Amino acid sequence: MSKKLLAILGGPHKNGATGTMLQYAVDVATKRGWEVEVVNLYEKNIAFCKGCNICLQTANCVVEDDIVEITRQMRACDMVVLASPVYWANVPAAVKNLFDRFRGAAMAETKTFPKPRFSKNQRYLLLTACNTPAPFSFLIGQSVGAKKAMKEFFKTGGMKYAGCCVWTGMNKKEMPSRIKRKIEKAFS
């Protein structure tokens, strides 16, 4: 049985840096025999969270839109690759909205700490990009907020960290080889 990859594009540009990294991950996974499903958040109908908290009891959102299918895909996969650009040192609204709508699907609230609802056997790989060139992107923390938000979601949900790639200074035309190597390593 082949492993399943859920590849999520959280940016509006399929051919931008995050889209390019995600496509590379999809290509690597496909060549290694993974079954791949790709979700472009900017092409999906995902309403805002209504804050009703019913999902905390049922593990499913009561609003029936594209989140229903994405929830099924997330639960069924062995690995998630989330590619998200950096907007104002954080994730764009489409990615944040995904996290908000996954609240009950990802965790159950308890009197102490949230209880993860994803499998501890699932892994996640984060891909992000920002315009600020290195080393300034790291010195001023340009991508730190985006990485933190993405890691927090998956960690709280119970998945295992498989790595993170940050493509800085978007004036480069070709994806850096160090990023290609990190992506390849995640699928070895």
Rosetta constraint file for C-alpha pairs under 8 A:
AtomPair CA 2 CA 33 HARMONIC 6.35 0.50
AtomPair CA 2 CA 34 HARMONIC 5.54 0.50
AtomPair CA 2 CA 35 HARMONIC 6.27 0.50
AtomPair CA 3 CA 33 HARMONIC 7.51 0.50
AtomPair CA 3 CA 34 HARMONIC 4.98 0.50
AtomPair CA 3 CA 35 HARMONIC 6.03 0.50
AtomPair CA 3 CA 77 HARMONIC 7.45 0.50
AtomPair CA 3 CA 78 HARMONIC 6.04 0.50
AtomPair CA 4 CA 34 HARMONIC 5.65 0.50
AtomPair CA 4 CA 35 HARMONIC 4.73 0.50
AtomPair CA 4 CA 36 HARMONIC 5.89 0.50
AtomPair CA 4 CA 37 HARMONIC 7.81 0.50
AtomPair CA 4 CA 76 HARMONIC 7.44 0.50
AtomPair CA 4 CA 77 HARMONIC 4.75 0.50
AtomPair CA 4 CA 78 HARMONIC 5.21 0.50
AtomPair CA 4 CA 79 HARMONIC 6.62 0.50
AtomPair CA 5 CA 29 HARMONIC 7.60 0.50
AtomPair CA 5 CA 34 HARMONIC 6.55 0.50
AtomPair CA 5 CA 35 HARMONIC 6.09 0.50
AtomPair CA 5 CA 36 HARMONIC 4.77 0.50
AtomPair CA 5 CA 37 HARMONIC 6.28 0.50
AtomPair CA 5 CA 77 HARMONIC 5.56 0.50
AtomPair CA 5 CA 78 HARMONIC 6.08 0.50
AtomPair CA 5 CA 79 HARMONIC 5.01 0.50
AtomPair CA 5 CA 80 HARMONIC 5.81 0.50
AtomPair CA 5 CA 81 HARMONIC 7.41 0.50
AtomPair CA 6 CA 36 HARMONIC 6.08 0.50
AtomPair CA 6 CA 37 HARMONIC 5.08 0.50
AtomPair CA 6 CA 38 HARMONIC 6.02 0.50
AtomPair CA 6 CA 39 HARMONIC 7.48 0.50
AtomPair CA 6 CA 73 HARMONIC 6.77 0.50
AtomPair CA 6 CA 74 HARMONIC 6.71 0.50
AtomPair CA 6 CA 77 HARMONIC 6.10 0.50
AtomPair CA 6 CA 79 HARMONIC 6.31 0.50
AtomPair CA 6 CA 80 HARMONIC 4.76 0.50
AtomPair CA 6 CA 81 HARMONIC 6.31 0.50
AtomPair CA 7 CA 22 HARMONIC 6.95 0.50
AtomPair CA 7 CA 26 HARMONIC 7.07 0.50
AtomPair CA 7 CA 36 HARMONIC 7.12 0.50
AtomPair CA 7 CA 37 HARMONIC 6.11 0.50
AtomPair CA 7 CA 38 HARMONIC 4.69 0.50
AtomPair CA 7 CA 39 HARMONIC 6.18 0.50
AtomPair CA 7 CA 80 HARMONIC 5.85 0.50
AtomPair CA 7 CA 81 HARMONIC 4.80 0.50
AtomPair CA 7 CA 82 HARMONIC 6.19 0.50
AtomPair CA 7 CA 83 HARMONIC 7.85 0.50
AtomPair CA 8 CA 22 HARMONIC 7.78 0.50
AtomPair CA 8 CA 38 HARMONIC 5.88 0.50
AtomPair CA 8 CA 39 HARMONIC 4.78 0.50
AtomPair CA 8 CA 40 HARMONIC 5.93 0.50
AtomPair CA 8 CA 41 HARMONIC 7.11 0.50
AtomPair CA 8 CA 80 HARMONIC 7.41 0.50
AtomPair CA 8 CA 81 HARMONIC 6.09 0.50
AtomPair CA 8 CA 82 HARMONIC 4.86 0.50
AtomPair CA 8 CA 83 HARMONIC 6.15 0.50
AtomPair CA 9 CA 14 HARMONIC 7.77 0.50
AtomPair CA 9 CA 18 HARMONIC 7.36 0.50
AtomPair CA 9 CA 19 HARMONIC 6.49 0.50
AtomPair CA 9 CA 22 HARMONIC 7.03 0.50
AtomPair CA 9 CA 38 HARMONIC 7.64 0.50
AtomPair CA 9 CA 39 HARMONIC 6.17 0.50
AtomPair CA 9 CA 40 HARMONIC 4.76 0.50
AtomPair CA 9 CA 41 HARMONIC 6.13 0.50
AtomPair CA 9 CA 82 HARMONIC 6.28 0.50
AtomPair CA 9 CA 83 HARMONIC 5.08 0.50
AtomPair CA 9 CA 84 HARMONIC 6.46 0.50
AtomPair CA 10 CA 40 HARMONIC 6.55 0.50
AtomPair CA 10 CA 41 HARMONIC 5.55 0.50
AtomPair CA 10 CA 42 HARMONIC 7.13 0.50
AtomPair CA 10 CA 82 HARMONIC 6.98 0.50
AtomPair CA 10 CA 83 HARMONIC 5.68 0.50
AtomPair CA 10 CA 84 HARMONIC 4.61 0.50
AtomPair CA 10 CA 85 HARMONIC 7.16 0.50
AtomPair CA 10 CA 92 HARMONIC 7.33 0.50
AtomPair CA 10 CA 94 HARMONIC 6.39 0.50
AtomPair CA 10 CA 95 HARMONIC 5.53 0.50
AtomPair CA 11 CA 18 HARMONIC 6.97 0.50
AtomPair CA 11 CA 19 HARMONIC 7.39 0.50
AtomPair CA 11 CA 40 HARMONIC 7.88 0.50
AtomPair CA 11 CA 41 HARMONIC 7.46 0.50
AtomPair CA 11 CA 42 HARMONIC 7.03 0.50
AtomPair CA 11 CA 83 HARMONIC 7.31 0.50
AtomPair CA 11 CA 84 HARMONIC 5.52 0.50
AtomPair CA 11 CA 85 HARMONIC 5.89 0.50
AtomPair CA 11 CA 92 HARMONIC 7.23 0.50
AtomPair CA 11 CA 94 HARMONIC 7.77 0.50
AtomPair CA 12 CA 42 HARMONIC 5.92 0.50
AtomPair CA 13 CA 18 HARMONIC 7.83 0.50
AtomPair CA 13 CA 19 HARMONIC 6.39 0.50
AtomPair CA 14 CA 18 HARMONIC 7.70 0.50
AtomPair CA 14 CA 19 HARMONIC 4.57 0.50
AtomPair CA 14 CA 20 HARMONIC 7.12 0.50
AtomPair CA 15 CA 19 HARMONIC 5.23 0.50
AtomPair CA 15 CA 20 HARMONIC 5.66 0.50
AtomPair CA 16 CA 20 HARMONIC 5.92 0.50
AtomPair CA 17 CA 21 HARMONIC 6.19 0.50
AtomPair CA 17 CA 85 HARMONIC 7.92 0.50
AtomPair CA 17 CA 129 HARMONIC 6.33 0.50
AtomPair CA 17 CA 167 HARMONIC 7.27 0.50
AtomPair CA 17 CA 170 HARMONIC 7.32 0.50
AtomPair CA 17 CA 175 HARMONIC 7.62 0.50
AtomPair CA 18 CA 22 HARMONIC 6.06 0.50
AtomPair CA 18 CA 83 HARMONIC 5.30 0.50
AtomPair CA 18 CA 84 HARMONIC 6.01 0.50
AtomPair CA 18 CA 85 HARMONIC 6.12 0.50
AtomPair CA 18 CA 127 HARMONIC 6.52 0.50
AtomPair CA 18 CA 128 HARMONIC 5.94 0.50
AtomPair CA 18 CA 129 HARMONIC 6.15 0.50
AtomPair CA 19 CA 23 HARMONIC 6.06 0.50
AtomPair CA 19 CA 83 HARMONIC 6.97 0.50
AtomPair CA 20 CA 24 HARMONIC 6.23 0.50
AtomPair CA 20 CA 175 HARMONIC 7.67 0.50
AtomPair CA 21 CA 25 HARMONIC 6.31 0.50
AtomPair CA 21 CA 83 HARMONIC 7.36 0.50
AtomPair CA 21 CA 127 HARMONIC 6.86 0.50
AtomPair CA 21 CA 175 HARMONIC 7.41 0.50
AtomPair CA 21 CA 180 HARMONIC 8.00 0.50
AtomPair CA 22 CA 26 HARMONIC 6.18 0.50
AtomPair CA 22 CA 81 HARMONIC 7.35 0.50
AtomPair CA 22 CA 82 HARMONIC 7.74 0.50
AtomPair CA 22 CA 83 HARMONIC 5.99 0.50
AtomPair CA 22 CA 127 HARMONIC 7.32 0.50
AtomPair CA 23 CA 27 HARMONIC 6.09 0.50
AtomPair CA 24 CA 28 HARMONIC 6.18 0.50
AtomPair CA 24 CA 180 HARMONIC 7.58 0.50
AtomPair CA 24 CA 183 HARMONIC 7.86 0.50
AtomPair CA 25 CA 29 HARMONIC 6.07 0.50
AtomPair CA 25 CA 81 HARMONIC 7.81 0.50
AtomPair CA 25 CA 183 HARMONIC 6.07 0.50
AtomPair CA 25 CA 184 HARMONIC 7.37 0.50
AtomPair CA 26 CA 30 HARMONIC 6.00 0.50
AtomPair CA 26 CA 36 HARMONIC 6.89 0.50
AtomPair CA 27 CA 31 HARMONIC 6.15 0.50
AtomPair CA 28 CA 32 HARMONIC 6.30 0.50
AtomPair CA 28 CA 183 HARMONIC 7.98 0.50
AtomPair CA 28 CA 184 HARMONIC 6.50 0.50
AtomPair CA 28 CA 187 HARMONIC 7.44 0.50
AtomPair CA 29 CA 33 HARMONIC 6.40 0.50
AtomPair CA 29 CA 34 HARMONIC 5.18 0.50
AtomPair CA 29 CA 35 HARMONIC 7.76 0.50
AtomPair CA 29 CA 36 HARMONIC 7.45 0.50
AtomPair CA 29 CA 187 HARMONIC 6.47 0.50
AtomPair CA 30 CA 34 HARMONIC 5.10 0.50
AtomPair CA 30 CA 35 HARMONIC 6.67 0.50
AtomPair CA 30 CA 36 HARMONIC 6.85 0.50
AtomPair CA 32 CA 187 HARMONIC 7.73 0.50
AtomPair CA 37 CA 73 HARMONIC 7.92 0.50
AtomPair CA 39 CA 70 HARMONIC 7.83 0.50
AtomPair CA 40 CA 44 HARMONIC 6.77 0.50
AtomPair CA 41 CA 94 HARMONIC 6.30 0.50
AtomPair CA 41 CA 95 HARMONIC 7.43 0.50
AtomPair CA 42 CA 94 HARMONIC 6.91 0.50
AtomPair CA 44 CA 66 HARMONIC 6.14 0.50
AtomPair CA 45 CA 65 HARMONIC 6.17 0.50
AtomPair CA 45 CA 66 HARMONIC 5.48 0.50
AtomPair CA 45 CA 67 HARMONIC 7.88 0.50
AtomPair CA 46 CA 65 HARMONIC 6.00 0.50
AtomPair CA 46 CA 66 HARMONIC 5.74 0.50
AtomPair CA 46 CA 67 HARMONIC 6.07 0.50
AtomPair CA 46 CA 97 HARMONIC 7.77 0.50
AtomPair CA 46 CA 98 HARMONIC 7.63 0.50
AtomPair CA 47 CA 63 HARMONIC 7.77 0.50
AtomPair CA 47 CA 65 HARMONIC 7.25 0.50
AtomPair CA 47 CA 97 HARMONIC 8.00 0.50
AtomPair CA 48 CA 97 HARMONIC 6.31 0.50
AtomPair CA 48 CA 100 HARMONIC 7.78 0.50
AtomPair CA 48 CA 101 HARMONIC 7.11 0.50
AtomPair CA 49 CA 97 HARMONIC 7.39 0.50
AtomPair CA 49 CA 100 HARMONIC 6.11 0.50
AtomPair CA 49 CA 101 HARMONIC 5.46 0.50
AtomPair CA 53 CA 57 HARMONIC 7.60 0.50
AtomPair CA 53 CA 104 HARMONIC 7.67 0.50
AtomPair CA 54 CA 58 HARMONIC 6.36 0.50
AtomPair CA 54 CA 60 HARMONIC 7.89 0.50
AtomPair CA 54 CA 61 HARMONIC 7.15 0.50
AtomPair CA 54 CA 62 HARMONIC 7.21 0.50
AtomPair CA 54 CA 104 HARMONIC 7.88 0.50
AtomPair CA 55 CA 59 HARMONIC 4.79 0.50
AtomPair CA 55 CA 60 HARMONIC 4.85 0.50
AtomPair CA 55 CA 61 HARMONIC 5.00 0.50
AtomPair CA 55 CA 62 HARMONIC 6.99 0.50
AtomPair CA 55 CA 103 HARMONIC 7.19 0.50
AtomPair CA 55 CA 104 HARMONIC 4.42 0.50
AtomPair CA 55 CA 105 HARMONIC 6.88 0.50
AtomPair CA 56 CA 60 HARMONIC 7.75 0.50
AtomPair CA 56 CA 103 HARMONIC 7.25 0.50
AtomPair CA 56 CA 104 HARMONIC 4.29 0.50
AtomPair CA 56 CA 105 HARMONIC 7.58 0.50
AtomPair CA 56 CA 107 HARMONIC 7.29 0.50
AtomPair CA 56 CA 108 HARMONIC 5.52 0.50
AtomPair CA 56 CA 109 HARMONIC 6.65 0.50
AtomPair CA 57 CA 104 HARMONIC 7.31 0.50
AtomPair CA 57 CA 108 HARMONIC 7.34 0.50
AtomPair CA 58 CA 104 HARMONIC 7.31 0.50
AtomPair CA 59 CA 104 HARMONIC 4.65 0.50
AtomPair CA 59 CA 105 HARMONIC 4.46 0.50
AtomPair CA 59 CA 106 HARMONIC 7.60 0.50
AtomPair CA 59 CA 107 HARMONIC 7.69 0.50
AtomPair CA 59 CA 108 HARMONIC 7.50 0.50
AtomPair CA 60 CA 68 HARMONIC 7.87 0.50
AtomPair CA 60 CA 102 HARMONIC 7.99 0.50
AtomPair CA 60 CA 104 HARMONIC 6.17 0.50
AtomPair CA 60 CA 105 HARMONIC 5.54 0.50
AtomPair CA 61 CA 67 HARMONIC 7.89 0.50
AtomPair CA 61 CA 68 HARMONIC 7.55 0.50
AtomPair CA 61 CA 101 HARMONIC 6.90 0.50
AtomPair CA 61 CA 102 HARMONIC 7.53 0.50
AtomPair CA 61 CA 104 HARMONIC 7.10 0.50
AtomPair CA 61 CA 105 HARMONIC 7.53 0.50
AtomPair CA 64 CA 68 HARMONIC 6.31 0.50
AtomPair CA 66 CA 70 HARMONIC 6.48 0.50
AtomPair CA 67 CA 71 HARMONIC 5.87 0.50
AtomPair CA 67 CA 98 HARMONIC 7.86 0.50
AtomPair CA 67 CA 101 HARMONIC 7.35 0.50
AtomPair CA 68 CA 72 HARMONIC 6.45 0.50
AtomPair CA 69 CA 73 HARMONIC 6.24 0.50
AtomPair CA 70 CA 74 HARMONIC 6.03 0.50
AtomPair CA 71 CA 75 HARMONIC 6.18 0.50
AtomPair CA 71 CA 102 HARMONIC 7.52 0.50
AtomPair CA 71 CA 105 HARMONIC 7.21 0.50
AtomPair CA 72 CA 76 HARMONIC 6.21 0.50
AtomPair CA 73 CA 77 HARMONIC 6.16 0.50
AtomPair CA 74 CA 80 HARMONIC 7.35 0.50
AtomPair CA 75 CA 118 HARMONIC 6.61 0.50
AtomPair CA 75 CA 119 HARMONIC 7.92 0.50
AtomPair CA 77 CA 122 HARMONIC 7.19 0.50
AtomPair CA 78 CA 121 HARMONIC 7.15 0.50
AtomPair CA 78 CA 122 HARMONIC 4.82 0.50
AtomPair CA 78 CA 123 HARMONIC 6.48 0.50
AtomPair CA 79 CA 122 HARMONIC 5.42 0.50
AtomPair CA 79 CA 123 HARMONIC 4.65 0.50
AtomPair CA 79 CA 124 HARMONIC 5.40 0.50
AtomPair CA 79 CA 125 HARMONIC 7.67 0.50
AtomPair CA 80 CA 122 HARMONIC 7.85 0.50
AtomPair CA 80 CA 123 HARMONIC 6.41 0.50
AtomPair CA 80 CA 124 HARMONIC 4.68 0.50
AtomPair CA 80 CA 125 HARMONIC 6.32 0.50
AtomPair CA 81 CA 124 HARMONIC 5.71 0.50
AtomPair CA 81 CA 125 HARMONIC 4.73 0.50
AtomPair CA 81 CA 126 HARMONIC 5.90 0.50
AtomPair CA 81 CA 127 HARMONIC 7.31 0.50
AtomPair CA 82 CA 124 HARMONIC 7.57 0.50
AtomPair CA 82 CA 125 HARMONIC 6.43 0.50
AtomPair CA 82 CA 126 HARMONIC 5.16 0.50
AtomPair CA 82 CA 127 HARMONIC 6.08 0.50
AtomPair CA 83 CA 126 HARMONIC 6.10 0.50
AtomPair CA 83 CA 127 HARMONIC 4.45 0.50
AtomPair CA 83 CA 128 HARMONIC 5.68 0.50
AtomPair CA 84 CA 91 HARMONIC 6.41 0.50
AtomPair CA 84 CA 92 HARMONIC 7.36 0.50
AtomPair CA 84 CA 95 HARMONIC 7.35 0.50
AtomPair CA 84 CA 126 HARMONIC 7.88 0.50
AtomPair CA 84 CA 127 HARMONIC 6.27 0.50
AtomPair CA 84 CA 128 HARMONIC 4.99 0.50
AtomPair CA 84 CA 129 HARMONIC 7.14 0.50
AtomPair CA 84 CA 146 HARMONIC 7.98 0.50
AtomPair CA 85 CA 91 HARMONIC 6.48 0.50
AtomPair CA 85 CA 92 HARMONIC 7.00 0.50
AtomPair CA 85 CA 128 HARMONIC 5.07 0.50
AtomPair CA 85 CA 129 HARMONIC 4.92 0.50
AtomPair CA 85 CA 130 HARMONIC 6.30 0.50
AtomPair CA 86 CA 90 HARMONIC 5.37 0.50
AtomPair CA 86 CA 91 HARMONIC 5.41 0.50
AtomPair CA 86 CA 92 HARMONIC 6.82 0.50
AtomPair CA 86 CA 128 HARMONIC 6.65 0.50
AtomPair CA 86 CA 129 HARMONIC 5.96 0.50
AtomPair CA 86 CA 130 HARMONIC 5.31 0.50
AtomPair CA 86 CA 142 HARMONIC 7.62 0.50
AtomPair CA 86 CA 143 HARMONIC 6.12 0.50
AtomPair CA 86 CA 146 HARMONIC 6.05 0.50
AtomPair CA 87 CA 91 HARMONIC 5.69 0.50
AtomPair CA 87 CA 92 HARMONIC 5.50 0.50
AtomPair CA 87 CA 130 HARMONIC 7.89 0.50
AtomPair CA 88 CA 142 HARMONIC 7.74 0.50
AtomPair CA 89 CA 141 HARMONIC 7.46 0.50
AtomPair CA 89 CA 142 HARMONIC 4.94 0.50
AtomPair CA 89 CA 143 HARMONIC 5.50 0.50
AtomPair CA 89 CA 144 HARMONIC 6.73 0.50
AtomPair CA 89 CA 145 HARMONIC 5.21 0.50
AtomPair CA 89 CA 146 HARMONIC 6.05 0.50
AtomPair CA 90 CA 143 HARMONIC 6.90 0.50
AtomPair CA 90 CA 144 HARMONIC 7.55 0.50
AtomPair CA 90 CA 145 HARMONIC 4.68 0.50
AtomPair CA 90 CA 146 HARMONIC 3.89 0.50
AtomPair CA 90 CA 147 HARMONIC 7.65 0.50
AtomPair CA 90 CA 149 HARMONIC 7.27 0.50
AtomPair CA 91 CA 95 HARMONIC 6.12 0.50
AtomPair CA 91 CA 96 HARMONIC 6.44 0.50
AtomPair CA 91 CA 145 HARMONIC 7.59 0.50
AtomPair CA 91 CA 146 HARMONIC 4.85 0.50
AtomPair CA 91 CA 149 HARMONIC 7.30 0.50
AtomPair CA 91 CA 150 HARMONIC 7.88 0.50
AtomPair CA 92 CA 96 HARMONIC 6.48 0.50
AtomPair CA 93 CA 97 HARMONIC 5.89 0.50
AtomPair CA 94 CA 98 HARMONIC 6.31 0.50
AtomPair CA 95 CA 99 HARMONIC 6.41 0.50
AtomPair CA 96 CA 100 HARMONIC 6.21 0.50
AtomPair CA 97 CA 101 HARMONIC 6.14 0.50
AtomPair CA 98 CA 102 HARMONIC 6.16 0.50
AtomPair CA 99 CA 103 HARMONIC 6.43 0.50
AtomPair CA 99 CA 153 HARMONIC 6.73 0.50
AtomPair CA 102 CA 106 HARMONIC 5.70 0.50
AtomPair CA 103 CA 107 HARMONIC 6.18 0.50
AtomPair CA 104 CA 108 HARMONIC 6.06 0.50
AtomPair CA 105 CA 117 HARMONIC 6.51 0.50
AtomPair CA 105 CA 118 HARMONIC 7.89 0.50
AtomPair CA 106 CA 116 HARMONIC 6.10 0.50
AtomPair CA 106 CA 117 HARMONIC 5.06 0.50
AtomPair CA 106 CA 118 HARMONIC 6.04 0.50
AtomPair CA 106 CA 153 HARMONIC 7.88 0.50
AtomPair CA 106 CA 154 HARMONIC 7.96 0.50
AtomPair CA 106 CA 156 HARMONIC 7.21 0.50
AtomPair CA 106 CA 157 HARMONIC 4.47 0.50
AtomPair CA 106 CA 158 HARMONIC 7.83 0.50
AtomPair CA 107 CA 114 HARMONIC 5.90 0.50
AtomPair CA 107 CA 115 HARMONIC 5.34 0.50
AtomPair CA 107 CA 116 HARMONIC 4.58 0.50
AtomPair CA 107 CA 117 HARMONIC 5.03 0.50
AtomPair CA 107 CA 118 HARMONIC 7.77 0.50
AtomPair CA 107 CA 156 HARMONIC 6.81 0.50
AtomPair CA 107 CA 157 HARMONIC 5.54 0.50
AtomPair CA 108 CA 114 HARMONIC 5.60 0.50
AtomPair CA 108 CA 115 HARMONIC 4.96 0.50
AtomPair CA 108 CA 116 HARMONIC 6.52 0.50
AtomPair CA 108 CA 117 HARMONIC 6.88 0.50
AtomPair CA 109 CA 113 HARMONIC 6.96 0.50
AtomPair CA 109 CA 114 HARMONIC 4.70 0.50
AtomPair CA 109 CA 115 HARMONIC 6.22 0.50
AtomPair CA 110 CA 114 HARMONIC 5.67 0.50
AtomPair CA 110 CA 115 HARMONIC 6.78 0.50
AtomPair CA 114 CA 156 HARMONIC 6.98 0.50
AtomPair CA 115 CA 156 HARMONIC 7.61 0.50
AtomPair CA 115 CA 157 HARMONIC 7.68 0.50
AtomPair CA 116 CA 156 HARMONIC 5.86 0.50
AtomPair CA 116 CA 157 HARMONIC 4.43 0.50
AtomPair CA 116 CA 158 HARMONIC 4.75 0.50
AtomPair CA 117 CA 157 HARMONIC 5.70 0.50
AtomPair CA 117 CA 158 HARMONIC 6.58 0.50
AtomPair CA 118 CA 122 HARMONIC 7.30 0.50
AtomPair CA 118 CA 157 HARMONIC 5.34 0.50
AtomPair CA 118 CA 158 HARMONIC 5.35 0.50
AtomPair CA 118 CA 159 HARMONIC 6.31 0.50
AtomPair CA 119 CA 158 HARMONIC 6.20 0.50
AtomPair CA 119 CA 159 HARMONIC 6.25 0.50
AtomPair CA 120 CA 158 HARMONIC 5.44 0.50
AtomPair CA 120 CA 159 HARMONIC 5.15 0.50
AtomPair CA 120 CA 160 HARMONIC 6.41 0.50
AtomPair CA 121 CA 159 HARMONIC 6.84 0.50
AtomPair CA 121 CA 160 HARMONIC 7.12 0.50
AtomPair CA 122 CA 159 HARMONIC 5.12 0.50
AtomPair CA 122 CA 160 HARMONIC 6.18 0.50
AtomPair CA 123 CA 159 HARMONIC 5.22 0.50
AtomPair CA 123 CA 160 HARMONIC 4.50 0.50
AtomPair CA 123 CA 161 HARMONIC 5.75 0.50
AtomPair CA 123 CA 162 HARMONIC 5.88 0.50
AtomPair CA 124 CA 154 HARMONIC 7.20 0.50
AtomPair CA 124 CA 159 HARMONIC 6.61 0.50
AtomPair CA 124 CA 160 HARMONIC 6.25 0.50
AtomPair CA 124 CA 161 HARMONIC 5.37 0.50
AtomPair CA 124 CA 162 HARMONIC 5.37 0.50
AtomPair CA 124 CA 163 HARMONIC 7.36 0.50
AtomPair CA 125 CA 161 HARMONIC 6.60 0.50
AtomPair CA 125 CA 162 HARMONIC 5.05 0.50
AtomPair CA 125 CA 163 HARMONIC 5.12 0.50
AtomPair CA 125 CA 164 HARMONIC 5.80 0.50
AtomPair CA 125 CA 186 HARMONIC 7.34 0.50
AtomPair CA 126 CA 147 HARMONIC 7.57 0.50
AtomPair CA 126 CA 150 HARMONIC 7.40 0.50
AtomPair CA 126 CA 151 HARMONIC 7.99 0.50
AtomPair CA 126 CA 163 HARMONIC 6.35 0.50
AtomPair CA 126 CA 164 HARMONIC 4.53 0.50
AtomPair CA 126 CA 165 HARMONIC 6.32 0.50
AtomPair CA 127 CA 164 HARMONIC 5.76 0.50
AtomPair CA 127 CA 165 HARMONIC 4.90 0.50
AtomPair CA 127 CA 166 HARMONIC 6.17 0.50
AtomPair CA 128 CA 143 HARMONIC 7.63 0.50
AtomPair CA 128 CA 146 HARMONIC 7.81 0.50
AtomPair CA 128 CA 147 HARMONIC 7.70 0.50
AtomPair CA 128 CA 164 HARMONIC 7.78 0.50
AtomPair CA 128 CA 165 HARMONIC 6.26 0.50
AtomPair CA 128 CA 166 HARMONIC 4.96 0.50
AtomPair CA 128 CA 167 HARMONIC 6.33 0.50
AtomPair CA 129 CA 143 HARMONIC 7.50 0.50
AtomPair CA 129 CA 166 HARMONIC 5.36 0.50
AtomPair CA 129 CA 167 HARMONIC 4.51 0.50
AtomPair CA 129 CA 168 HARMONIC 5.66 0.50
AtomPair CA 129 CA 170 HARMONIC 7.62 0.50
AtomPair CA 130 CA 137 HARMONIC 7.63 0.50
AtomPair CA 130 CA 142 HARMONIC 7.28 0.50
AtomPair CA 130 CA 143 HARMONIC 6.74 0.50
AtomPair CA 130 CA 166 HARMONIC 7.73 0.50
AtomPair CA 130 CA 167 HARMONIC 6.56 0.50
AtomPair CA 130 CA 168 HARMONIC 5.14 0.50
AtomPair CA 130 CA 169 HARMONIC 6.34 0.50
AtomPair CA 130 CA 170 HARMONIC 6.68 0.50
AtomPair CA 131 CA 168 HARMONIC 5.93 0.50
AtomPair CA 131 CA 169 HARMONIC 4.55 0.50
AtomPair CA 131 CA 170 HARMONIC 4.93 0.50
AtomPair CA 131 CA 171 HARMONIC 7.75 0.50
AtomPair CA 132 CA 136 HARMONIC 6.55 0.50
AtomPair CA 132 CA 137 HARMONIC 5.06 0.50
AtomPair CA 132 CA 142 HARMONIC 7.19 0.50
AtomPair CA 132 CA 168 HARMONIC 5.93 0.50
AtomPair CA 132 CA 169 HARMONIC 4.89 0.50
AtomPair CA 132 CA 170 HARMONIC 7.48 0.50
AtomPair CA 133 CA 137 HARMONIC 5.62 0.50
AtomPair CA 133 CA 168 HARMONIC 5.09 0.50
AtomPair CA 133 CA 169 HARMONIC 3.70 0.50
AtomPair CA 133 CA 170 HARMONIC 7.42 0.50
AtomPair CA 134 CA 138 HARMONIC 6.48 0.50
AtomPair CA 134 CA 168 HARMONIC 5.93 0.50
AtomPair CA 134 CA 169 HARMONIC 6.59 0.50
AtomPair CA 135 CA 139 HARMONIC 6.16 0.50
AtomPair CA 136 CA 140 HARMONIC 5.88 0.50
AtomPair CA 136 CA 141 HARMONIC 7.94 0.50
AtomPair CA 137 CA 141 HARMONIC 5.83 0.50
AtomPair CA 137 CA 142 HARMONIC 4.98 0.50
AtomPair CA 137 CA 143 HARMONIC 6.77 0.50
AtomPair CA 137 CA 168 HARMONIC 6.79 0.50
AtomPair CA 138 CA 142 HARMONIC 6.38 0.50
AtomPair CA 138 CA 143 HARMONIC 7.22 0.50
AtomPair CA 138 CA 144 HARMONIC 7.75 0.50
AtomPair CA 141 CA 145 HARMONIC 7.49 0.50
AtomPair CA 143 CA 147 HARMONIC 6.23 0.50
AtomPair CA 143 CA 166 HARMONIC 7.63 0.50
AtomPair CA 144 CA 148 HARMONIC 6.01 0.50
AtomPair CA 145 CA 149 HARMONIC 6.14 0.50
AtomPair CA 146 CA 150 HARMONIC 6.24 0.50
AtomPair CA 147 CA 151 HARMONIC 5.99 0.50
AtomPair CA 147 CA 164 HARMONIC 7.96 0.50
AtomPair CA 148 CA 152 HARMONIC 5.95 0.50
AtomPair CA 149 CA 153 HARMONIC 6.37 0.50
AtomPair CA 150 CA 154 HARMONIC 6.54 0.50
AtomPair CA 151 CA 155 HARMONIC 5.83 0.50
AtomPair CA 151 CA 161 HARMONIC 7.81 0.50
AtomPair CA 152 CA 156 HARMONIC 5.85 0.50
AtomPair CA 153 CA 157 HARMONIC 6.17 0.50
AtomPair CA 154 CA 158 HARMONIC 6.28 0.50
AtomPair CA 154 CA 159 HARMONIC 5.52 0.50
AtomPair CA 154 CA 160 HARMONIC 7.67 0.50
AtomPair CA 155 CA 159 HARMONIC 5.60 0.50
AtomPair CA 155 CA 160 HARMONIC 6.87 0.50
AtomPair CA 155 CA 161 HARMONIC 7.58 0.50
AtomPair CA 162 CA 186 HARMONIC 6.00 0.50
AtomPair CA 163 CA 182 HARMONIC 7.55 0.50
AtomPair CA 163 CA 186 HARMONIC 7.04 0.50
AtomPair CA 164 CA 182 HARMONIC 7.91 0.50
AtomPair CA 165 CA 179 HARMONIC 5.91 0.50
AtomPair CA 165 CA 182 HARMONIC 6.98 0.50
AtomPair CA 165 CA 183 HARMONIC 7.66 0.50
AtomPair CA 166 CA 179 HARMONIC 7.59 0.50
AtomPair CA 167 CA 175 HARMONIC 7.64 0.50
AtomPair CA 167 CA 176 HARMONIC 7.62 0.50
AtomPair CA 167 CA 179 HARMONIC 7.47 0.50
AtomPair CA 175 CA 179 HARMONIC 6.98 0.50
AtomPair CA 175 CA 180 HARMONIC 7.30 0.50
AtomPair CA 176 CA 180 HARMONIC 6.76 0.50
AtomPair CA 177 CA 181 HARMONIC 6.22 0.50
AtomPair CA 178 CA 182 HARMONIC 6.33 0.50
AtomPair CA 179 CA 183 HARMONIC 6.22 0.50
AtomPair CA 180 CA 184 HARMONIC 6.14 0.50
AtomPair CA 181 CA 185 HARMONIC 6.08 0.50
AtomPair CA 182 CA 186 HARMONIC 6.43 0.50
AtomPair CA 183 CA 187 HARMONIC 7.05 0.50
AtomPair CA 184 CA 188 HARMONIC 6.66 0.50
